[in-house]
Amino acid sequence: MDLNDFIPFKNEFNKAYQGITTNATHTSEKPLFDELRVRRYQRPMTDISDFILEKIDHWLGWMIKSEKTAVGGMNIIRAEVSSVLLFGLKIDVTFGLYEEKDGSGAPITTVNAKAETQIESKGDLGESRRSIRMMLGSMDFNFKKDRIKEEEYQCRSLDTKGSAAAMQQMFNNAQLQHTTKADGGVKATTIELKKRPPVQTIQLKPSVKREEPALFPPVASANDGATESYESSPSTRIPVEEIKLSKPKITIVTKKPY
């Protein structure tokens, strides 16, 4: 016997702790709370599924999302629950039903359930657990004479580690949302600095000063008797005869004496 069993209100403390640290709950063979234990009934799967669909249709705040038969014969029923405690936030509830036969041919239906709260925090105040407990408690009350205990199931089942165990593993994968991964803190993301495209440089060359041709040809000196012609360009020549040198005329005005 564990000494922790003598702690008063231990179960209530555990529920309060789970309510502020978890937002997803599922049934299992050895749950933390007995209300989340896997249910098994000596009834056909159709009777159990019809009961679940009827309750979803009549309960306030519950709405059916889908119903389908998965590979292996498992019946999946998905519903959406509006939580009053969480101001209308939605809770996704999934029920999995699997039917098998015992040695005498009597049907045994296994019921699993999981619930996930769509909330941006680690805790949902226990609303996911209450949604599962609400449906499973109603099934226990309606099929209380057909419920099969764990010891009895181990004796009657022909394959305890077969399809029923595989279905249970699917529901055990219900994980918390909005939590960090188990491998440690957040990995650092590398920031790549984009290089700017190279600026095209334009090389400025100094302009070459072009020599303009003189407007007038050079004048020959007084000692030289001949005058050379000036060439402005190879193709254009100015003859010397057309150029006339103009000399300024000076007029002297004198007063005639009387």
C-alpha positions in Angstrom: 0.0 0.0 0.0 1.3 3.4 -0.9 1.4 6.1 1.8 0.1 8.6 -0.8 -3.3 6.8 -0.6 -3.8 8.3 2.9 -3.6 11.9 1.6 -7.1 13.4 1.8 -8.6 14.6 -1.5 -5.7 13.1 -3.4 -7.9 12.3 -6.4 -9.3 15.8 -6.5 -5.9 17.3 -6.4 -4.8 15.2 -9.3 -7.8 16.2 -11.3 -7.1 19.9 -10.6 -3.5 19.5 -11.6 -4.4 17.7 -14.9 -7.0 20.3 -15.6 -4.4 23.1 -15.7 -1.6 21.2 -17.4 -3.4 19.1 -20.1 -5.8 19.8 -22.9 -6.2 16.3 -24.3 -7.4 13.1 -22.7 -8.0 9.5 -23.8 -9.1 6.2 -22.3 -6.6 3.4 -21.6 -6.3 0.1 -19.8 -4.5 1.7 -16.8 -5.7 5.3 -16.6 -4.9 7.8 -14.0 -8.6 8.1 -13.1 -11.0 5.1 -13.2 -13.6 7.0 -15.2 -11.2 7.0 -18.2 -10.9 3.2 -18.3 -11.6 1.3 -21.5 -15.2 0.0 -21.6 -16.3 -3.4 -22.9 -19.9 -4.6 -23.2 -21.5 -7.9 -24.2 -23.5 -6.2 -26.9 -23.3 -5.9 -30.7 -21.4 -2.8 -32.0 -24.5 -1.5 -33.7 -26.3 -1.2 -30.3 -23.5 0.8 -28.8 -23.1 3.1 -31.9 -26.8 3.8 -32.0 -26.8 4.8 -28.4 -23.9 7.2 -28.8 -25.5 8.8 -31.9 -28.8 9.2 -30.1 -27.1 10.9 -27.1 -25.1 13.3 -29.4 -28.3 14.2 -31.2 -30.3 15.0 -28.0 -27.7 16.6 -25.7 -27.3 20.3 -25.7 -24.0 21.6 -27.2 -23.1 18.3 -28.8 -23.0 18.0 -32.6 -22.1 15.0 -34.8 -19.3 15.6 -37.2 -18.8 12.2 -38.9 -19.3 8.5 -38.7 -17.3 6.0 -40.7 -16.0 2.4 -40.6 -12.2 2.3 -40.7 -9.9 -0.5 -41.9 -10.3 -3.6 -39.8 -14.0 -3.0 -39.0 -13.6 -0.3 -36.3 -16.4 2.2 -36.2 -15.3 5.8 -35.7 -17.7 8.5 -34.4 -16.6 12.1 -34.2 -18.4 14.8 -32.4 -18.0 18.4 -31.4 -18.8 19.7 -27.9 -19.3 23.4 -27.0 -17.9 24.1 -23.5 -19.8 26.5 -21.3 -16.9 26.7 -18.8 -14.5 27.8 -21.6 -17.0 30.3 -23.1 -18.1 28.2 -26.1 -14.7 26.8 -27.1 -15.0 23.6 -29.1 -13.9 20.1 -27.9 -13.3 17.4 -30.5 -14.4 14.0 -29.1 -13.8 10.7 -30.9 -15.2 7.3 -30.1 -13.8 4.1 -31.4 -15.9 0.9 -31.4 -14.5 -2.6 -32.2 -16.5 -5.8 -32.1 -15.0 -9.3 -31.6 -16.4 -12.7 -30.7 -15.5 -14.9 -27.7 -15.1 -18.7 -27.7 -18.9 -19.2 -27.6 -19.6 -16.7 -30.3 -21.0 -13.9 -28.1 -20.2 -10.4 -29.2 -17.8 -8.2 -27.2 -17.7 -4.5 -28.1 -14.7 -2.4 -26.9 -15.2 1.3 -26.6 -12.3 3.8 -26.6 -12.6 7.6 -26.5 -10.3 10.6 -26.8 -11.0 14.4 -26.5 -8.9 17.4 -27.5 -9.7 21.0 -26.6 -9.1 23.7 -29.2 -7.5 26.2 -26.8 -4.3 28.2 -27.0 -3.0 27.1 -23.6 -1.7 24.0 -21.8 -4.8 23.4 -19.7 -8.5 23.2 -20.4 -9.8 23.0 -16.8 -10.7 19.3 -17.3 -13.3 19.9 -20.0 -11.9 17.2 -22.3 -12.0 14.6 -19.4 -15.6 15.6 -18.5 -16.8 15.1 -22.1 -15.5 11.6 -22.1 -16.9 10.9 -18.6 -20.3 12.2 -19.6 -20.7 9.7 -22.5 -19.1 6.7 -20.8 -21.0 7.2 -17.6 -24.3 7.3 -19.6 -23.3 4.0 -21.3 -22.4 2.4 -18.0 -25.9 3.3 -16.7 -27.7 2.0 -19.8 -25.7 -1.2 -20.2 -24.7 -1.9 -16.6 -25.7 -5.5 -16.8 -23.7 -6.1 -20.0 -20.4 -4.5 -18.9 -17.4 -6.8 -18.9 -14.6 -6.4 -16.4 -10.9 -6.6 -17.3 -10.4 -10.0 -15.7 -13.4 -11.5 -17.5 -12.3 -10.1 -20.8 -8.8 -11.7 -20.5 -10.5 -15.1 -20.1 -13.1 -14.8 -22.8 -11.1 -13.0 -25.6 -9.4 -15.1 -28.2 -6.9 -12.5 -29.2 -6.2 -9.9 -26.5 -3.1 -8.5 -28.3 -4.6 -8.4 -31.8 -6.9 -5.9 -33.4 -8.2 -4.6 -30.0 -4.7 -3.7 -28.9 -3.9 -2.0 -32.2 -7.1 0.1 -31.9 -6.1 1.0 -28.3 -2.7 2.2 -29.6 -4.4 4.6 -32.0 -6.2 6.3 -29.1 -3.1 6.3 -26.9 -1.5 8.7 -29.4 -3.7 11.6 -28.3 -1.1 14.3 -27.5 -1.2 17.7 -26.0 -1.6 20.7 -28.3 0.5 23.9 -28.2 3.4 22.3 -26.3 7.1 22.2 -27.2 8.7 19.1 -28.6 10.5 16.6 -26.3 13.9 17.1 -27.8 14.5 20.4 -26.0 14.0 24.0 -26.6 13.1 25.8 -29.8 15.7 25.3 -32.5 17.4 28.5 -33.7 16.5 29.4 -37.2 19.2 30.6 -39.5 18.8 34.0 -41.0 20.3 34.4 -44.4 21.4 37.9 -45.4 20.7 38.5 -49.0 23.5 40.1 -50.8 22.8 43.2 -52.8 23.3 42.9 -56.5 26.6 44.4 -57.6 26.4 48.0 -58.8 27.5 48.5 -62.3 30.4 50.9 -62.4 30.7 53.2 -65.3 34.2 54.3 -66.0 34.5 57.9 -66.9 37.1 58.7 -69.5 38.5 62.2 -69.7 37.3 63.9 -72.8 39.9 64.7 -75.5 40.0 68.3 -76.4 39.6 68.6 -80.1 41.7 71.2 -81.7 39.6 73.6 -83.7 41.1 74.9 -86.9 42.1 78.5 -87.0 39.8 80.9 -88.7 42.6 82.7 -90.5 45.8 81.3 -92.0 49.2 82.4 -90.7 50.6 85.5 -92.3 54.0 85.4 -93.9 56.8 87.5 -92.6 57.9 90.7 -94.4 61.2 89.2 -95.5 59.5 86.3 -97.2 58.2 87.1 -100.6 55.7 84.3 -100.8 52.8 83.4 -98.6 52.0 79.8 -97.7 48.4 78.5 -97.9 46.5 77.3 -94.9 44.8 73.9 -94.9 41.7 73.7 -92.6 41.1 70.1 -93.5 42.5 67.6 -95.9 39.5 68.1 -98.2 39.0 71.8 -97.8 41.5 74.5 -98.9 41.2 78.3 -98.7 43.1 80.1 -101.5 45.3 82.9 -100.5 43.9 85.3 -103.1 40.5 85.3 -101.3 41.9 86.5 -98.1 42.6 90.2 -98.1 44.4 91.9 -95.4 42.8 95.1 -94.4 45.0 97.9 -93.0 43.5 100.6 -90.9 43.5 104.1 -92.5 44.5 107.0 -90.4 43.5 110.5 -91.4 45.3 113.5 -89.8 43.4 116.7 -89.7 45.5 119.9 -89.3 44.6 123.5 -88.9 45.8 125.8 -91.8 47.5 128.9 -90.4 46.4 132.3 -91.4 
